[in-house]
Amino acid sequence: LDGVVSPTDTALRDFCALCIKEFLHWSLKQTTTTQQESSRINTKSLLKRLYSLSSHPSASKRLGAALAFNSIYSVFREEDLLVDTFVMEMLVVSVNSLKLAHKDDRSLGTLEQTSLVLEHLARIMKVKASLLIKPPSKSRRVPKGLKTAEMQNLVNWMLLQCGSPETECRDQCIKLFTQLTSVLPKTPNVRTWIRRTIESEGGSYFIARFEKGGHGVNVIQKQPILTGVTFSLVDCVGWFEGLAAALDCYNWVFREQFITPSEVFQLGGAS
């Protein structure tokens, strides 16, 4: 793990990522399914360390975590028990890591590698949909920010992240939301989910998610205009990023004709 987060040695990072993959492979190979069910110490310990690196302020540490995730992906996806236990948690951790990469220099590779992690996890969840839509097992870990480890809760959380001010994270979350809704029972596509939701919850449901910046604070409604308020440069940038995020989300659902502006704003009671 020390090598995979090297800030300067690319070859060392790549080699250490392969070593981590081999460690997980042989750890699983040396245990039976029964032993895995009763104890997943090696896997849990490895993932907890990678989670910690994923949320680290240092870009090189987050890059190392993403490289490791992408390396172990092919081993991880073959183990139903691991997928059921950890995949939702890994997805939430990776989305939050991508938010942190927003200000990283593109040349570092954190945005690219973390986005690839999310693509891998989305692919696993689509393939293992029949496993994940079942009631949560006792071993399934509840991701931070979710009340339960259920697919419906994860989809709801993902819609909130679509309003994130971090551009790359927002784009990935819109893709993930589109893919994950089709995993839910009786939901063949994202349009079905959105139509069902607006009929039951109203337009305010989408306003609350698109305008809260991915974390529950509605910047636009709290401060709809800049006139008459003393803003710092940071506040101004944050406000415009929140506005851009909301416009991005509205443009997406209106362009795809999932819902109409009148359905959102008239039913939502917004001006």
Secondary structure as UniProt FT lines:
FT   TURN            2..5
FT   HELIX           10..29
FT   HELIX           33..38
FT   HELIX           41..54
FT   HELIX           59..76
FT   TURN            77..78
FT   HELIX           80..100
FT   HELIX           101..103
FT   HELIX           106..108
FT   HELIX           110..127
FT   HELIX           129..132
FT   TURN            138..139
FT   TURN            144..145
FT   HELIX           151..161
FT   TURN            162..163
FT   HELIX           167..181
FT   TURN            182..183
FT   TURN            185..186
FT   HELIX           190..201
FT   HELIX           204..210
FT   TURN            211..216
FT   HELIX           219..222
FT   TURN            227..228
FT   HELIX           233..255
FT   TURN            256..257
FT   HELIX           261..265
FT   TURN            266..269
//
